[in-house]
Amino acid sequence: MGILLNIFTIMGFFGNSRRFYLQEERRPSARPSSPANPSSPARPSSPAEPTTPANPLQPTTPRQSEVATSQMDANVISDIVQNENFYTISQVAVVSNAITNDNEVDANEVLEEDGIGEEDDEDAFDNNFQVPSTFGIIEETNMTTDNNWIVTQLASKNDFTQELGKDSFKDKEELIRAIKLYSIRTHKPFEVVETRPTLWTIRCKLHLQSGCKWQVRAIKRKRSGYFEITKYMGPHTCLYNNISQDHPNLDGSLIAQETKHLIKEQPSISIPALRAEIVDKLGYIPSYKKVWTGKQKAIEQVFGNWEESYSALPKFLCAVQKFNPGTIVEWLVSSSTNEEPMEFRRVFWAFAPSIKGFVHCRPVISIDGTHLYGKYKGTMMIAMGVDGNNQILPLAFAIVENESYDSWNWFLSYIKIHVVKEREGICLISDRHLGILKAVNQHGSPWLEPRGFHRYCLRHFINNFYEKFRNSELKGLAYRAGSQNQVRKFNSTMEEIGKLNPQARQWLESHPLDRWTLAHDGGRRYGLLTTNLSEIFNSVLKGARFLPITACVQLTFYRLVHYFEVRRPLGNSSRANGDAYTPHVLVKQVALMSKASAHSLRSFNREKGIFELITQRGRNVQVVNLEQKTCTCGKWEVFKYPCSHVLSACATLSLNSWQYVDKCYSIVKYCDTWASEFSPLPHEAYWPQSLFKELLPNFELLRNKKGRPRSTRLRNGMDIKEGRKANLCGICKQSGHNRKKCPSKPR
């Protein structure tokens, strides 16, 4: 009836179109038509006021060109009415009715205005009337709508299996997933009536409220082993009135199946990103808890079970040791005999290529710890080196129960034994964790002079200073003092701090200056102020902190494989091009050479290379001694490559300044750092036997509470961004309002 309504509306709107139809069909029993909208009777057109038919495809407020177009369309349709048959007009009607008309009227009103009522249907349409072919099969066709509504009424089992896309399923999980997706797509929730390994029966969730008889039963066939739907009662006769953005059957298991591919590519993907994927795929917005639960299930599906992962770890590390000789693995377990089940406590590992590469790096090691956020708590400790191109080289890893003196001492002792070995003069950079300080400063420690050197991370040190005095200006001055490379500038900054707060200066001077300042460091840091290198790699391993332990260790292995595979050819190509030093130093030296030409130089001893230089910009005086390899600016001693003052002196003596660059920056050392290769691991059938018959997790570290774990990071000043200046009003330049709400705004 709605379609016939549209036909009569257009026929009445075009005036004489019905007469044309009567002439074509020659049906004398039809009555003359009237306008489709009785409230807006058609008026005769005149030159002063031309009448233009309302075209729903045209805008409501046309411009002059659009009015001309509308008039032309009306003329075209008028020609169609005079020269074409009803089939063409019906096609125009269908196209026009695709646009919603705000002036639609009730079908009965249209029939009454056309003179056609329920009593005289037989007079209006005799038995010879032929329905146009365009509408001839409408009643026989299931009307389809968008994806938010049921496409067909599934009355039989065949219809239902066709809608699912298959009639047999390889396992129960595949069957459940298909029916869940169907339930979400049709907005009809279900509930499980009976479930067994070989049987699954469900029914409409609203069977009690609405009496809906919809039911599905599936069993597992013995011959094929496939699940098949054996019983279907449908279609749904219920109306789901509970308006919600979520769906009862959209649970964590389905979310895990739909987002598993994303988690496999990026384990650290955020919950909002996964939720957006579900919204895009299924059209529902699940709760945060549902998505988090689904992510945990997907992690187990992709990376393995948490408990089984502990048993698989010893076998994996044994395989790495066998196929990559020189790799070090140290265990700490609780059981006394190998025959009993072992309980995991700690594990330390260092890959052979990293140990070999550290010999050619700067003698600096940065250490840091990061918390694990999986099913079991723990801490991953990382030791990081730096190559001649200022790139990180992961040296060693450990997973321990927590950060303490015992765990840090255990980790540092193995670094000394397996990584540093007999190499002396290594500088260790760390934060001021009490466990680290106690392990480093104990009697006979290899990290104290003269065997080694311990330095504080300046960022952590200044944060401790800020927590005590809570002054942003003092914090900035303290960081400037620690990062100054000249003693003169350091003393000047300390005086400024003393003027603002004498206690703050006293607190800074109470700590050994060589531990936290660059000016008194003696060049042991090689210009590295913080433990950012370790924390950079922590960000790389951010996704691993949520994974089972074996997947976490595997990620460190394959990440290092990638590092060596990418950087090895870069070093070889630079050597083939004739480069003698790494790009990091080349860029620095080119910038300093342009600066050196502006210095004024006075010679004091050309044989020993002693010069006095006056800088052009600041008119500062610096003294260079090439024989002792010193400059009063401090940069040469700190960074181990010539400053602009040394370059100016070398140019005066016609000396090659590259001879004063430390060997660790050479391209030869860089190539040697990344020359070692990792060997791939074959099929597990070729792996050696595990050291332990069974390795159990440390159940003391099991997270008791379900759901999203709370972060164990201690929030401090480093986690707080510096506050921005308040926005000021553009009129009165005061804070607290803007130009729109300014009280001084002229009325």
C-alpha positions in Angstrom: 0.0 0.0 0.0 2.9 2.4 0.8 4.3 1.9 -2.7 0.9 2.5 -4.4 0.6 5.6 -2.2 3.9 6.9 -3.7 2.6 6.2 -7.2 -0.6 8.1 -6.6 1.2 11.0 -4.9 3.4 11.6 -7.9 0.5 11.0 -10.4 -1.6 13.5 -8.5 1.3 16.0 -8.2 1.8 16.1 -11.9 -1.8 17.0 -12.7 -2.8 15.3 -15.9 -0.6 12.2 -15.5 -3.6 10.1 -14.4 -5.5 11.1 -17.6 -2.5 9.9 -19.6 -2.6 6.6 -17.8 -6.4 6.2 -18.6 -5.8 6.9 -22.2 -3.0 4.4 -22.5 -4.9 1.6 -20.7 -8.4 2.7 -21.9 -10.1 1.9 -18.6 -13.4 3.9 -18.4 -14.2 2.8 -14.9 -11.3 4.8 -13.4 -12.2 8.1 -11.8 -10.4 11.5 -12.2 -7.5 12.1 -9.9 -7.1 15.0 -7.4 -3.9 16.5 -6.0 -1.9 14.2 -3.7 -1.9 16.7 -0.8 -5.3 18.2 -0.2 -3.9 20.8 2.2 -1.9 22.4 -0.7 -4.2 22.6 -3.7 -2.5 23.2 -7.0 -2.9 26.7 -8.4 -2.8 27.5 -12.1 0.6 28.8 -13.2 0.9 32.3 -14.6 3.8 34.3 -16.0 4.0 36.4 -12.9 4.2 33.4 -10.6 5.4 30.2 -12.3 4.6 27.0 -10.5 7.5 24.6 -10.0 6.8 21.1 -8.8 8.5 20.2 -5.5 11.5 17.9 -6.3 12.9 16.2 -3.2 16.3 15.9 -4.9 16.6 19.7 -4.9 17.6 21.8 -1.9 14.9 23.7 -0.1 16.4 27.2 -0.7 17.8 27.1 -4.3 19.9 29.8 -5.8 19.1 31.3 -9.2 21.0 28.6 -11.1 19.4 25.9 -9.0 15.9 27.3 -9.7 16.5 27.1 -13.4 17.7 23.5 -13.0 14.5 22.7 -11.1 12.3 24.2 -13.8 14.2 22.3 -16.4 13.7 19.0 -14.5 10.0 19.8 -14.3 9.8 20.2 -18.1 11.7 16.9 -18.6 9.2 15.0 -16.3 6.3 16.7 -18.1 7.6 15.5 -21.5 7.9 12.0 -20.0 4.2 12.2 -18.9 3.1 13.1 -22.4 5.3 10.8 -24.4 6.3 7.8 -22.3 4.4 4.9 -20.9 3.5 4.1 -17.3 6.5 1.8 -16.8 8.9 4.7 -17.2 6.8 6.8 -14.8 6.9 4.0 -12.3 10.7 4.0 -12.5 10.7 7.7 -11.8 8.4 7.1 -8.8 10.7 4.5 -7.3 13.7 6.9 -7.6 11.8 9.8 -6.1 10.6 7.7 -3.2 14.1 6.8 -2.2 14.2 10.3 -0.6 12.2 10.7 2.6 9.4 13.3 2.1 8.4 15.4 5.1 5.0 15.9 3.7 3.9 12.3 3.6 0.2 11.7 4.3 -1.7 8.7 5.5 -2.5 6.1 2.8 -6.3 6.2 3.6 -6.3 9.9 3.1 -4.8 9.6 -0.3 -7.3 6.9 -1.3 -10.2 9.0 -0.1 -9.0 12.1 -1.9 -8.6 10.1 -5.1 -12.1 8.9 -4.8 -11.1 5.3 -4.0 -12.5 3.9 -0.8 -12.8 0.5 0.7 -16.4 0.1 -0.5 -15.7 0.8 -4.2 -12.4 -1.0 -4.8 -14.1 -3.2 -7.4 -15.3 -0.2 -9.3 -11.9 1.5 -9.3 -10.0 -1.6 -10.5 -11.7 -4.1 -12.6 -10.5 -7.7 -13.2 -8.6 -6.7 -16.3 -6.3 -4.4 -14.4 -2.6 -5.4 -14.8 -0.1 -4.5 -12.1 3.0 -3.0 -13.6 5.9 -5.4 -13.8 8.1 -3.2 -11.6 5.9 -3.9 -8.6 4.6 -7.4 -9.6 6.9 -9.4 -7.3 7.0 -7.1 -4.3 4.7 -9.3 -2.2 6.7 -12.4 -3.0 10.1 -10.9 -2.0 11.5 -10.6 1.5 12.2 -6.9 2.1 15.9 -6.4 3.0 17.1 -3.6 5.2 20.4 -2.5 6.7 22.6 -4.6 8.9 20.9 -3.4 12.1 17.8 -5.4 11.4 17.0 -9.1 10.6 17.6 -9.7 6.9 15.3 -12.7 6.6 12.8 -14.6 8.7 14.7 -17.8 9.3 11.9 -20.4 9.6 13.9 -23.6 8.9 17.2 -25.1 9.9 18.5 -24.8 6.3 17.8 -21.0 6.4 19.6 -20.7 9.7 22.7 -22.7 8.6 22.8 -20.6 5.4 22.7 -17.5 7.5 25.6 -18.8 9.6 27.6 -19.6 6.5 28.1 -23.3 7.1 26.2 -26.3 8.4 29.1 -28.1 10.2 31.8 -26.8 12.5 35.2 -28.4 13.2 34.9 -27.8 17.0 32.6 -26.4 19.6 34.5 -23.1 19.8 33.9 -22.4 16.1 30.2 -23.2 16.5 29.8 -20.9 19.5 31.6 -18.0 17.8 29.4 -18.3 14.7 26.1 -18.2 16.7 27.4 -15.4 18.9 28.1 -13.3 15.9 24.7 -14.1 14.5 23.1 -13.2 17.8 24.9 -9.8 17.9 24.1 -9.1 14.2 20.4 -9.8 14.8 20.2 -8.1 18.2 18.7 -11.3 19.7 20.5 -12.5 22.9 20.5 -16.2 23.9 21.3 -18.3 26.9 22.8 -21.7 27.3 20.4 -24.5 28.3 22.8 -27.5 28.3 26.5 -27.8 27.4 28.6 -30.9 27.3 31.7 -31.8 25.3 29.5 -33.3 22.5 26.4 -31.2 23.0 25.3 -27.6 23.0 21.8 -26.3 23.4 20.7 -22.7 23.6 17.4 -20.8 23.6 16.2 -17.2 23.4 17.0 -15.3 26.5 13.6 -13.7 26.5 11.6 -17.0 26.4 10.1 -16.4 29.8 9.2 -12.7 29.3 7.8 -13.0 25.7 7.3 -16.7 25.2 9.7 -16.8 22.3 10.3 -20.4 21.2 13.6 -19.9 19.4 16.0 -22.7 20.2 19.1 -24.3 18.7 20.6 -27.7 19.4 24.0 -29.0 18.1 25.8 -32.3 18.6 29.2 -33.7 17.7 29.0 -36.4 15.1 31.0 -39.5 15.9 32.0 -40.3 12.3 33.2 -36.9 11.2 34.0 -35.3 14.6 32.3 -32.1 13.4 29.5 -30.3 15.3 26.2 -30.1 13.4 23.0 -28.3 14.2 20.3 -31.0 14.6 17.4 -29.0 15.9 16.2 -25.5 15.1 13.0 -23.8 16.2 12.5 -20.3 14.9 12.1 -17.6 14.0 12.4 -15.2 17.0 9.0 -13.8 18.1 10.4 -11.6 20.9 11.1 -7.9 21.0 14.3 -7.0 22.8 13.3 -3.8 24.7 16.5 -3.4 26.8 18.3 -0.5 25.1 22.0 -0.9 25.8 25.3 -0.2 24.1 26.5 -3.6 25.1 25.3 -7.1 24.2 24.9 -10.0 26.6 26.6 -12.5 24.3 29.6 -10.2 23.5 31.8 -11.7 26.2 35.6 -11.9 26.8 36.0 -15.1 24.7 34.5 -13.5 21.6 36.5 -10.3 22.1 39.7 -12.4 22.4 38.9 -14.2 19.1 38.1 -10.9 17.3 41.2 -9.0 18.6 43.8 -11.8 18.7 45.5 -10.7 15.5 46.0 -7.2 16.9 47.5 -8.5 20.2 49.8 -10.8 18.3 51.3 -7.9 16.3 51.3 -5.5 19.3 51.0 -7.0 22.8 51.0 -3.6 24.4 48.0 -2.4 22.4 45.7 -0.3 24.6 42.2 -1.3 25.8 40.6 1.8 24.0 42.2 0.6 20.8 40.8 -2.9 21.2 37.4 -1.5 22.1 37.4 0.7 18.9 38.1 -2.5 16.9 35.1 -4.2 18.5 32.8 -1.2 17.8 33.9 -1.1 14.2 33.4 -4.8 13.7 30.3 -5.6 15.7 28.6 -2.3 16.4 28.5 -2.6 20.2 30.5 -0.9 22.8 31.7 -3.4 25.4 32.7 -2.4 28.9 36.4 -1.8 29.8 36.4 -4.9 32.0 35.1 -7.1 29.2 37.8 -5.9 26.8 40.5 -6.3 29.5 39.4 -9.8 30.2 39.3 -10.6 26.4 42.8 -9.2 26.1 44.1 -11.5 28.8 42.4 -14.5 27.1 43.9 -13.5 23.8 47.4 -13.3 25.3 47.1 -16.8 26.6 45.8 -18.0 23.2 48.7 -16.4 21.4 51.6 -16.7 23.8 50.6 -19.7 25.9 49.4 -20.4 29.4 51.1 -18.7 32.3 51.9 -21.8 34.3 53.0 -23.8 31.2 55.2 -20.9 30.2 57.4 -21.4 33.3 57.9 -25.1 32.4 58.8 -24.1 28.8 61.3 -21.4 29.8 64.2 -23.8 30.7 63.9 -25.7 27.5 63.9 -22.5 25.4 67.0 -21.1 27.2 68.8 -24.4 26.8 68.1 -24.3 23.1 69.5 -20.7 22.9 72.6 -21.8 24.7 73.1 -24.8 22.4 72.7 -23.0 19.1 74.3 -19.7 20.2 77.4 -20.8 22.1 78.6 -18.4 24.7 75.2 -17.4 25.9 75.0 -17.3 29.7 72.0 -18.5 31.8 72.0 -18.5 35.6 69.1 -20.0 37.6 67.9 -19.6 41.2 65.2 -22.1 42.2 63.8 -23.3 45.6 64.0 -27.1 45.4 67.1 -29.0 46.7 67.0 -31.9 44.3 66.5 -32.0 40.5 64.0 -34.8 40.8 61.4 -32.8 42.7 59.4 -30.0 41.0 61.4 -26.8 41.1 59.8 -23.5 42.0 61.1 -20.5 40.1 62.9 -17.7 41.9 65.2 -15.9 39.5 66.8 -16.2 36.1 69.7 -14.3 34.6 70.6 -14.4 30.9 73.0 -12.6 28.5 73.4 -13.4 24.8 76.8 -14.2 23.4 76.8 -11.5 20.6 76.1 -8.8 23.3 78.9 -10.0 25.5 81.3 -9.9 22.5 80.1 -6.6 21.3 80.5 -4.8 24.7 84.3 -5.1 24.5 84.2 -2.5 21.7 81.7 -0.1 23.3 82.2 2.8 25.7 83.1 1.6 29.2 79.7 2.6 30.5 76.8 0.4 31.8 73.3 1.7 32.6 71.1 -0.4 34.8 67.4 -0.1 35.6 64.4 -2.2 36.6 60.8 -2.4 35.3 57.8 -4.1 36.9 55.9 -7.0 35.3 52.2 -6.7 35.0 51.1 -10.2 34.1 49.4 -12.9 36.2 52.5 -13.1 38.3 54.3 -10.1 39.8 58.0 -9.6 39.4 60.7 -7.2 38.2 62.8 -7.4 35.0 66.3 -6.0 35.4 68.2 -4.7 32.4 71.9 -3.7 31.8 72.5 -1.5 28.8 75.7 -0.5 26.9 76.3 2.3 24.3 78.1 1.9 21.0 80.2 4.5 19.2 77.2 5.8 17.3 75.3 6.6 20.5 73.0 3.5 20.1 72.0 1.1 22.8 73.3 -2.4 23.2 71.3 -4.6 25.6 73.8 -6.6 27.6 72.1 -8.6 30.2 68.6 -9.3 31.7 67.2 -10.9 34.8 63.7 -11.6 36.2 63.6 -11.4 40.0 60.9 -11.3 42.6 61.4 -7.6 43.5 64.0 -4.8 43.8 66.1 -5.3 46.9 69.7 -5.4 48.0 69.8 -9.2 47.6 68.3 -9.2 44.0 70.5 -6.2 42.8 73.6 -7.7 44.3 72.8 -11.0 42.6 72.3 -9.3 39.2 75.4 -7.0 39.4 77.6 -9.9 40.5 76.7 -11.9 37.3 77.2 -8.8 35.1 80.7 -8.5 36.5 81.4 -12.2 36.1 79.9 -12.8 32.6 79.8 -9.4 30.8 82.5 -7.1 32.3 84.9 -9.9 33.1 88.5 -8.6 33.6 87.8 -5.1 32.0 88.6 -2.3 34.5 87.4 1.2 34.7 83.7 0.6 34.0 81.3 3.4 34.9 78.0 2.2 36.3 75.1 4.6 36.1 71.9 4.0 38.1 69.3 5.6 40.2 69.7 5.9 44.0 67.7 2.8 45.0 68.7 1.7 48.4 69.4 -1.8 47.2 71.7 -0.6 44.5 73.6 1.8 46.8 74.2 -1.0 49.4 75.3 -3.5 46.7 77.7 -1.0 45.0 79.2 0.6 48.2 79.9 -2.6 50.1 83.5 -3.6 50.8 85.3 -5.1 47.8 82.7 -4.0 45.3 84.0 -4.0 41.7 82.0 -0.8 41.0 84.1 1.5 43.2 87.4 3.2 42.5 89.9 2.2 41.3 88.3 -0.8 39.7 85.2 0.9 38.6 83.1 4.1 39.1 79.5 4.6 40.2 77.5 7.6 39.0 74.0 8.7 39.8 71.3 9.2 37.1 71.0 13.0 37.2 67.3 12.9 36.5 66.6 10.7 39.5 68.9 12.7 41.7 67.3 16.0 40.9 63.9 14.5 41.4 65.0 13.5 44.9 66.1 17.1 45.4 62.7 18.4 44.2 60.7 16.1 46.6 62.6 17.6 49.5 62.4 21.3 48.6 59.4 21.5 46.3 60.6 24.5 44.3 60.6 24.4 40.5 63.1 27.2 40.1 65.5 25.4 42.4 65.0 22.2 40.5 65.9 23.8 37.2 69.1 25.4 38.7 70.1 22.1 40.3 69.8 20.3 37.0 71.8 23.0 35.3 74.5 22.7 37.9 74.7 18.9 37.4 74.9 19.2 33.6 77.6 22.0 33.5 80.8 20.8 31.9 82.9 23.8 33.3 83.7 24.1 37.0 83.4 27.9 36.7 79.8 27.7 35.5 79.0 25.0 38.1 80.2 27.3 40.9 78.2 30.2 39.5 75.0 28.1 39.4 75.6 26.8 43.0 75.9 30.4 44.2 72.5 31.2 42.7 71.0 28.2 44.5 72.6 29.3 47.8 71.0 32.8 47.4 67.5 31.3 47.0 67.8 28.6 49.6 71.0 27.9 51.6 69.7 24.6 52.8 69.2 23.4 49.2 72.9 24.2 48.4 73.9 22.4 51.5 71.9 19.3 50.6 73.5 19.2 47.1 77.0 19.6 48.4 76.4 16.9 51.0 76.5 14.3 48.2 79.8 13.5 46.4 80.1 15.9 43.5 81.7 13.3 41.2 78.6 11.2 41.6 76.1 13.7 40.2 77.9 16.5 38.4 79.5 16.4 34.9 82.1 19.1 35.8 83.6 16.9 38.5 83.0 13.5 36.8 86.5 13.1 35.4 85.2 12.0 32.0 83.9 8.6 33.3 80.4 9.1 32.0 81.3 9.8 28.4 78.7 12.6 28.6 75.8 10.3 29.6 73.9 11.9 32.4 70.9 9.6 32.9 69.6 6.0 32.7 67.4 6.9 29.8 69.2 4.3 27.7 67.8 1.5 29.9 64.4 3.2 30.0 64.3 3.5 26.2 64.6 -0.3 26.0 62.0 -0.6 28.7 59.6 1.2 26.4 60.6 -1.3 23.7 59.7 -4.1 26.1 56.6 -2.5 27.3 54.4 -5.1 25.7 56.5 -7.9 27.1 55.7 -6.9 30.7 52.1 -8.2 30.2 53.2 -11.5 28.6 53.9 -15.0 30.1 57.6 -15.4 31.1 58.8 -17.4 28.1 57.2 -15.0 25.6 58.9 -12.2 27.5 62.3 -13.8 27.2 61.7 -14.7 23.6 61.0 -11.0 22.9 64.4 -10.0 24.2 66.1 -12.6 22.0 64.4 -11.6 18.8 64.7 -7.9 19.5 68.5 -8.3 19.7 68.5 -10.4 16.6 66.8 -7.4 14.8 69.3 -4.9 16.3 72.3 -6.9 15.0 70.8 -7.7 11.7 70.0 -4.0 11.0 73.2 -2.4 12.3 75.8 -4.9 11.0 75.3 -3.9 7.3 75.2 -0.2 8.2 78.7 -0.4 9.7 80.0 -2.4 6.8 78.6 0.1 4.2 80.2 3.0 6.1 83.5 1.3 6.2 83.3 0.6 2.4 82.6 4.3 1.8 85.8 5.1 3.5 84.4 6.6 6.7 86.8 6.5 9.7 84.3 7.5 12.4 80.7 7.0 13.2 78.0 9.4 12.0 77.4 10.6 15.5 80.9 12.1 15.8 81.1 13.2 12.2 78.0 15.5 12.7 79.4 16.9 16.0 82.8 17.6 14.5 81.5 19.4 11.4 79.4 21.7 13.6 82.4 22.4 15.9 84.7 23.2 12.9 82.5 26.0 11.7 82.5 27.4 15.2 86.3 27.1 15.6 87.1 29.5 12.8 85.7 32.4 14.9 88.1 32.0 17.9 91.0 34.3 18.5 94.2 32.3 19.4 97.4 33.2 21.1 100.3 30.7 21.3 102.2 30.0 24.5 104.1 26.9 23.7 103.8 25.5 20.1 105.8 22.4 20.9 103.5 21.3 23.7 100.4 22.7 22.0 99.5 25.2 24.7 97.3 28.0 23.5 95.0 30.7 24.8 91.7 31.2 23.0 89.2 34.0 23.2 85.7 33.1 22.0 84.0 35.6 19.7 80.5 35.4 21.0 81.1 35.4 24.8 84.6 36.8 24.9 85.6 34.0 27.2 89.1 32.8 27.7 89.9 29.0 27.3 93.3 27.3 27.6 94.1 24.3 25.5 96.9 21.8 26.2 97.3 19.3 23.4 100.0 17.4 25.1 97.9 16.7 28.2 94.7 16.5 26.1 92.8 19.1 28.2 90.8 22.2 27.7 89.4 24.4 30.4 85.9 24.2 28.8 85.8 20.6 30.0 84.0 19.2 26.9 87.1 17.4 25.5 87.5 15.5 28.8 83.8 14.8 29.1 82.8 13.7 25.6 86.2 12.2 24.5 86.4 14.1 21.2 87.9 17.6 20.5 85.9 20.8 21.2 86.0 23.8 19.0 88.9 25.3 20.9 91.0 22.2 20.2 90.0 22.2 16.6 91.2 25.9 16.3 94.6 25.0 17.9 95.0 22.0 15.5 94.3 24.2 12.5 97.0 26.6 13.6 99.5 23.8 13.9 98.3 22.0 10.8 97.5 18.9 12.9 95.0 16.2 12.1 92.3 16.7 14.8 90.9 13.2 14.3 93.8 11.7 16.2 92.3 13.2 19.4 88.9 11.4 18.9 88.5 8.4 21.3 88.8 5.0 19.5 85.4 3.9 20.7 83.9 6.3 18.1 85.8 4.7 15.2 83.9 2.9 12.5 86.1 -0.2 13.1 85.0 -0.4 16.7 81.4 0.1 15.6 81.7 -2.8 13.1 83.3 -5.0 15.7 80.4 -4.3 18.1 77.8 -5.6 15.8 79.9 -8.2 13.9 78.6 -11.2 15.9 75.7 -13.2 14.6 72.7 -15.0 16.2 71.9 -18.5 15.0 68.3 -19.4 14.5 66.5 -22.0 16.6 65.3 -25.1 14.7 62.2 -27.1 15.4 61.6 -28.0 19.0 62.3 -31.6 18.2 66.0 -30.7 18.0 66.1 -28.8 21.2 68.1 -30.3 24.2 66.4 -31.6 27.3 65.4 -29.1 30.0 67.6 -28.7 33.1 64.5 -29.2 35.2 62.0 -31.9 35.0 59.3 -29.4 36.0 59.5 -25.7 36.8 56.6 -24.2 38.8 56.0 -20.5 39.1 56.5 -18.6 42.4 53.0 -18.8 43.7 53.9 -16.1 46.3 53.9 -13.6 43.4 50.5 -14.6 42.1 48.1 -11.7 41.9 45.3 -12.5 44.2 42.8 -9.9 42.9 41.1 -10.5 39.6 40.9 -7.8 37.0 43.2 -5.1 35.9 46.3 -5.0 38.1 47.2 -1.7 39.8 50.4 -0.1 38.6 53.3 -0.7 41.0 55.3 2.3 39.7 56.0 4.9 42.3 54.8 8.2 40.9 57.1 11.1 41.5 58.2 14.4 40.0 59.4 12.7 36.8 55.9 11.5 36.1 54.4 15.0 36.5 54.6 17.3 33.5 55.7 20.8 34.2 52.6 23.0 34.5 51.8 25.3 31.6 51.2 28.9 32.1 47.6 29.9 32.7 45.8 31.2 29.6 45.3 34.9 29.8 42.4 36.9 28.6 43.1 38.8 25.4 41.4 42.0 26.7 42.4 42.5 30.3 45.4 40.0 30.3 44.2 38.3 33.4 43.7 34.5 34.1 40.5 32.8 35.0 38.4 33.7 31.9 38.7 34.4 28.2 37.7 37.3 25.9 34.1 36.1 25.6 33.5 36.2 29.3 35.8 39.1 30.2 34.1 41.6 32.6 36.0 44.4 31.0 34.6 43.6 27.5 32.8 46.7 26.1 29.0 46.2 25.9 
